[in-house]
Every structure is written in C-alpha cells, then in structure tokens.
Amino acid sequence: MELLLQFLTNTGYYLADYRHFLMWGIGILFVYLAIGKQYEPLLLLPIGFGVLVGNVPFFKGFGLGIYEPNSVLHYLYFGVTTGVYPSIVFLGLGAMTDFSSLLARPKLMLLGAAAQMGIFFTLLSALALGFLPKEAASIAIIGGADGPTSIFLTAKLAPHLIGPIAIAAYSYMALIPIIQPPIMRLLTTKAERRIHMPDPRPVSRKELLIFPVIGLFLCCFLAPASIPLLGTFFFGNLLKVSGVVDRLAQTARTAIIDTATIFLGLTVGASTQADVFLTTKSVGIFALGAIAFSIATASGELFGKLMNLVSKEKINPLLGAAGVSAVPGSAREVHVMGQKEDPSNYLLMHAMACNSSGVIGSAICAGILWSFNVG
C-alpha cells in the first residue's frame, strides 16, 4: 500500500492543480479552432497540442520539461530561442511569394508600411504600462501580425516572454475573420469597398530576378538586424523565380517550411507551462496584442483613404487591411469583403501584394527594434 501511494504521488494526476486545468482548456480550444472551425490549422493545431504536452505535470529535475537542460523538448526548443525556425519559415515564405502584383503597382508597398503603425503605437503603450524596453519591443511586434517575426525578436530581446507573445500573435492571426471585418466596415464606405483595381501590367522575368537582390540590399542596409529573416526570405524568392533550381524551391516551400512549422508550433505551445505562462504580464500582452493588431488594420485602411485623396488612380482602401503580414489570412479576408459588396470585384492578387510588403515591413521593424534595444 505504501508503494502504491508513493507511486500515485509521483503521477500527473496528483501533481495537477487549477493552473494546469486552465492551460488544458486553452490547448483544447486551439485544437478545436483548428479542426472544428479550420482557423489557421497549420498553426493552431501544433500549438494547441503543444500546450497540452507542455502542461502535463511532472517532477522538476527529471529532464522532462522544455525549460530543463538536456530534455528532448529543450533541444527542440533550441530552434525557437536561437531564431532558427523563424528563419527557415521565412525561407519557405520567400519560395511561395509571387511579387508580380507588387512590382506591377509599387505604390501598394506604402499600404504595407502604413500597417506597421500598430507596432510603434503599441511600443509606446507597453512602455507607459511599465514594461521594460526590450519587453515592450517584443510585445509591439505583435502588431505586424507575423508569428515567426514575433518569435524571432522575442527570442533575442525577451526570451522569457516567448510563450505568451507567440500565443497572442498566432491567436490574432487565426482570428482575422472575427477581428478585421468590423474594422473594415467601420472605416470604409460601401462605395469604397466596391472600387475595382485595374489589372496589373505584365512583369518581366528580369524584374522578378532583380527584385530579391535589390530588396535584400535596400532592406538589410536599412536594418542590418533583419538579415536572418529577410536574407532567407529573398533567397527563397530567388530560388522560385530563377527557374533553374525548381527542386530546391519546391523543397523550401513544402518539406522544409512544413518541418519548421511543426517544431515551431509544438515547442512554442509546450513553452506555455502554467507556472511560466499564467502571469499578469501575459494578460497585458494579450490586451496590447489586440490593440496592436487592430491599429495595424485601421492604419492601413486609413492610409489607403488618404492615398485616394492625392492620387488620380483610386485604390480600394480595404487593401490596407492586408498590409499586416498575416499571410494569406488578411488578403483572403479583404477579397471576401470586396466580393460581398460586388461579386465581380477581384482583390485577391492586389491584397497578396500588400501582404508580401507587410512581411517585409514587419521584418524591417523587428530589425530596427532589435538594433535600438541592443544599441
């Protein structure tokens, strides 16, 4: 009987408390949203299951937890804390990105830049609430609506906040169909939502080949700290457009990015151990993240309206909502909103152009914030 009682006191059933139950509820919610609602399943399913894995109670010192040296999860988490997984994801994103629409209408880059305003507003808000500068910078990048970028910057500046920041960033990306449409309707008129974008001009192969090289130098000279992200991003795009390494491009946008996404999601989810995740800072991060994402969406749309005041060629201001780098969720939502007003209005390719500029913009902002805090 004594041995049986000793065994039971070593099980997770005995060690569990209310915090574990709360985290299990969050993990199950993520899994339900991924499977039942199909909200960003490639992200939420591994993260949700990772939350379940990371919150199985255990005795400390057995080499089991993600924060314990020499544990298997700790070794897998190495790719998060060093920024390896986000860089690999950017490689795959580059190999999937078509810059034709953006090069055909370069002014759409301005919408991607305008949508980054949420980052800097949230930075000031986080500082005002008492967060340390490095923590505030990590929270602010959620406004870029880019999970890998948020994880990359947080790993460099505030690694103790990776769990809540990553969960917040991916949660708001998954909830785009709920968050963005009300803002779109509030800030645009029915007539504006019906604006048709003209067909883009043909883009030559030479332009597509030159762009990743020029983009690399322009962006990385501006923010050298963004090299780990944008270096791999533009390299992946060059693999795609070169036409001479189709095997490498195919691998980058399938097997490599899928592998990185699996380990990134699982370990980020597992990093939300109840004793680390459930803090007052986590609550503040989720609140500021929602503000950042909303302001990013609004600033992109408002800038689109401003461009219509000074430009002869009208731009559908809905495209500003795709300036956040939540690929491809925000672009898809812009297209759906436009088609609700006019079924013949096809905005997807233009929205994807804003999406791709948003990816670049958020990576540049991450590099600037990193440089600023390190300096």
N, C-alpha and C positions, 0 to 999 in steps of 0.2 A: 504493500500500500504506500509506503514511504517513497519507493522508487517511482511509483505511478504518479504520485503528487509532484515529485521533483520534475518528472518528465512534462507534466501539464503546465507547470510554472515556466517552462522553457519554450512553450509554444506561442505562436502569434495570437491565439485566442485569449490567452491570459494577459499578454502584454498590450493588447489593443486598448485605446481609450477613445474619447469622443472626437479627438482631432483626426484620428485615422478614419473614423466613420465619415467625417465631413469630407476628407480628401477622396475617399472611395466614391462618395456621391458626385464629386466634381469629375472624377475619371469616368464614371459610368455615364454622366451627362455628355461628356465629349464623345464617347463611343456611340451613344445614341444619336447625337447630332450628325456624326459621320456616316452611320449606317442608315438610320431612320429618315433623316432629313437630307442626307447627302450634302452637308455643308463642308466643303473643303475636306473630303475624306482622306486624301493623301497626307494631309497634315494632322487632322484631329484624331484619326484612328490610332496612329502610333503614339501620339502624345497622350491620348486618353488611356491607352493600355499601359503606357509608361508610368502614368500617375498611379495606377493600381499596383504595378510592380514596386514602385518606389515607396509605397506606404504599407507594405507588409511588415508588421512589427518584427524586430529581431534584437538580439543582444548586441550591444556595441562591442567592438574588438574582435569579432569573428571574421572580419574581412569580407563582409557581405554588402554593406551599404555603398552607395555611389560616392560618398564622401570619405570612405575608408581606404587608405592606401593599399595597393595590391589586390583590391577586389576586381572582379571581372567588369562590373559596371563602371568602376573608377577608370579602368583602362579605356573603355568605350567612350567615356565622358571626356577623355583627353582631346578628342576631336572637336568638342564644343569649346572647352576652355582655351584652346590654342587658336581657334578660328579656322581650323582645317575644314570642318564640314561646311560652314558658310561659303568658303572659297570654292569648294567643289560644287556646291549648288549653283553658284554664280557662273561657273564654267558651263554647266548644263543649260542654264538660262540663256547664256550667250549663244549656245549652239541651237537654241529653239527660237531665238528672236529674229524677226524679219524687220529690218529698218527701212524698207522701201517706202512705206507711207510717211514715215518721219522725214526722210530725205526729200520726198516729193513736196512736203509742206513743212519746212523747218520751223515756222512760227509756232507750231504745236509744242515745241520744246519749252516755250515760255509757260505753257499751262502746267507742265511737269515741274518747272521751277517754282511757280506760284504756289503749288500744292504743298511745298516744303515749309510754308509759313507756320504750319501747325507745330513743327519741330521747335522753332525758336520761341514761339509763344509759350509752349509747354516747358521749355528750359527755364524761362523767367518765372513761371508759376511754381515749378518744383523748387527753385532756389528760394522763392518767397515763403514756401511752406517749411523750409528748414532742411531740405535735403542737401547733402554735400555736393560740391560742383561736379565731381565725377559721377555721382549717383543721378544728379539732375540731368546730365548729358545723356546718360544711358536711358533714362525714362523718356526724355524728349524725343529720341529717335523712333519711338513707337509711332509718332505722327507721320513717319514716312510709310507706314503700313507695309513694312518689309521685314518678315520674320528673320531671315538669315542676317540682314544688316543689323537688326536689333541685338541678336545674339552675339554677333562679331564684336560690336562696340562694347557691349556689356561685359564680355569676357575680358576685354582689355582694361576697362575702367572700374567696373564694379562687379566682379565675378560672384559675389555673394547674393546678387540680385538676378542672376540669370533665370532662375525658375519663374518668379512672378512676372518679370518683364517678357520672357518668351511666351508664357501662357497668355498674358494680356495681348501681345502683338498678334499671335495666331488666333486668339478668340475674336478680336475685332476684324481680322481678315475673313474669318469664317462667317461673321455676322453682317457682312456687307449688304446682303439682301434686306436686312432689317434696318441698318443704320443709315445707309446712303439715300434710299428713295425719299424719305420725308424731307431731307435737306435739299435734294434736287427739286422737289415740288415747291418748297418754300421759297427758294432763291431764283427760280426761273418761271417765266410766264408760259402759257400754253403755246403762244406764237413762237417763243424762243425754242421750245422743245421740238417744234416742227421744222426748224431750219435744216435744210438739206445741205450736206457738204458736197462740193463738186468732186468728180472722180479725180484721183491724183494723177499727175503726169507720170509717164514711164520713167523708171530709174534704171540707169545703165549699170552693167556689171562692174565697170570701172569705179563708179561711185560707191557701190557696195563694198568693193575691195579696199578702197582708200579710207572709208569711214572708220573702221575699227582701229586703224593705225593713227589717224588724226585724232579720233576720240580718245585714244589712250594717252597721247601726249597732252592734249588740251586739258583733260580731266585730272590726270595724275600730276601734271605740273602745277595745277591749281591746288590740289590737295594730295600731296605725296602719300599721306597715310592711307589713302583709298586704294593703293596699289594691290594689296592682297585680294580685294574684291573686284575692282574694275580691270585689273590686269588679266585675271582669269575670264572675266565676262567678255572682254573684247577679243581675247584669244579664242574662246569658244565660238564667237560670231565669225571670226576669220576662218575657222575650220569649216563652218557652214557654207559661207559664200565663196570660198576658194574653189570648190568643186573638184579638188584633186585628192581630198582625204575624206571621202564620204564615210568610210568605216570609222574613222576617229570621231567625226561629227555625230554619227549615229550612236556610237557608244557613249559619248559625252551627254547627249540629250535623252538617253534611255537608261542603260545599266548603271552608269556612274552616278547620275543625279538621283536615280531611284535608291541606290545603295546608301548614299549620303543622307537622303531624306529619311530613310528607315532608322538609321542610327541616330540622326539628329533628333527626330521626334521622340523615339523611345527614351533616350538618355535625358533630354530636356524634361520629359514627363516624369522620369524617375528622380530628377533633381528636386522635385517638389515634396520632399519629405516633410511631414506635418510639422516637426519641430523647427524646421528652417523656413517653411513657406508661410505658415499662419502667423503673421506679424502685422502690426499696424502699418508698417511700410508697404506691405502687399496691398492693403486696402487703398492706400494713397496712390500706388502705382496704377491700379485698375481705374481709379477715378480720373487721374491725369491722362491715362492712355485713351480713355473715351473722349476726353476733351480734345486731345491732340488729333485723333482721327477725324473728329467732326470738324475741327477748324481747318484741317488739311483739305477736306472735301469742299468746305464752304469757300476757302480762299481760292481754290482752283476755279470754281464756278464764277465767283465774283470777278476774277481776273479775265475770264472769258467774256463776261459782260462788258468789262472795261475795254477790251480789245475791239469789241463791236462799235464802241463809240469813236474810235480813232482809225478804224480800218474800213476800207470800202468793201472788202470781201468779208461777209458775215461768217461768224463761227458759231456753231451750236454750243452754248455755254455748258451744256451737260458734259461736254468733253473734259471740262475742268475737273470733274469728279474722278475721272480716270487718270488724273495727274499723280494720284497716290500710286505707289508701286505694288499694289496688291494684284499681281498678275495671276490669272486673267479675270479675276472676280469682278473688279471695279469696271473694267472695259465691257464685260458681259452685261453688267447691270445698267450701264449707260445705254448700251444698244437696246436692251429690253425696254427701258423707259422711253427712248425715242420711238420705238415701234408701237408702243401703247397709244401715242398721240397720232402717229402716222405710220401704218404698216409698211409703206414704201420707203421709209426713211432708214437707210442702212448706215449705221455709225460705227460698226464694229472695227473696221480696219483703222479708222481715224482714232478711235478710243485706244486701240492697241498701241498706236504710235505715242499717244500721251502716256500710256503705261510704261513703255520702254524708256521714255525720257524721265519718268518718275523713278524708275530703278536706278538710273544713272545719278539723278539728283539726290536721292536718299543716300547713296554710297558716298557721294562727294560731301554731303553734310556730315556723315559719320566720320569721314577723314578729317574734316575741319574741327569737329568737336573733340576728336582724339588728340589732334595736334595742339589744340588750345589747352586741353587739360594736362597734357604731358609737358607742354611749354611752361 
